[in-house]
Amino acid sequence: MRRQGAARLGERLRGLRRAPRGAWLLAGLAASLAGGLWVARAAQVSAELVRSDPEAIAQDAGLFEAGVARGRPVYLRRCASCHGAGGKGDRTLGAPDLTDRDWLYGHGRVSDIEKVIAHGIRAPDRRGWNLAVMPAYGQLVPSATERVPPLSPDEIAAVTDYLLVLEHRPADAAQAAAGARIYAGKGGCFDCHTPDAKGDPAIGAPNLTDRVWLYGDGGPTAIAYSITHGRQGLCPAWAGRLSPLRIREAALYVYALSHRAPRSKVR
């Protein structure tokens, strides 16, 4: 009798041990299936991001949100050291604020941002933005590539006052008038910034009338410093170092910093 009782007890214990193993197997199978579905969905999203027109992505709520979420870690690793974690930029470096819709290169479309990320600004990439270089007018030879005459300290002060007047700020009227003539003549400033000083996003020449300044606080000292010493901001080219998918994701994230997410569409 004792042997039979012991045998029955052993069978019960073995049954209890088998049940959890079965549950573990089912749980593992479910996890594998879920993982497989997640991988498949992630691959589908990646394919859609790469194949879709970048401006169309910006109008597709679901795909846009997925791209922005993926782009954030790319931005934090590659771009935040200059533009800041929040995208507010750094005026000591000339790294622009990415949250205000004031765009130096292009018009702030996803494709424009993507081009900057991929090919850079004054980077060793033939497809990058390499045209506009601010001369150092306070030097004997202001530009290594253009035949531009230097300006005297008084002439630089006059151009500075002219730029202040363009922004409706206090300045010496007579000196500003002289600065306007230098801007349109000897200095050749109009060639990049255009005659009305509105700038040219095709080459990265900033608007000088909107009180948005890339370097410094926009005060007379900061303006005169830029005219005297010149500016040649850089942005690295990430093509070849980041995949086209990662570049697009980063572009979508940067775009999102200054644009609201599109509304979800009913399908």
Order of alpha helices (4+ residues) and beta strands (2+ residues): alpha-alpha-alpha-alpha-alpha-alpha-alpha-alpha-alpha-alpha
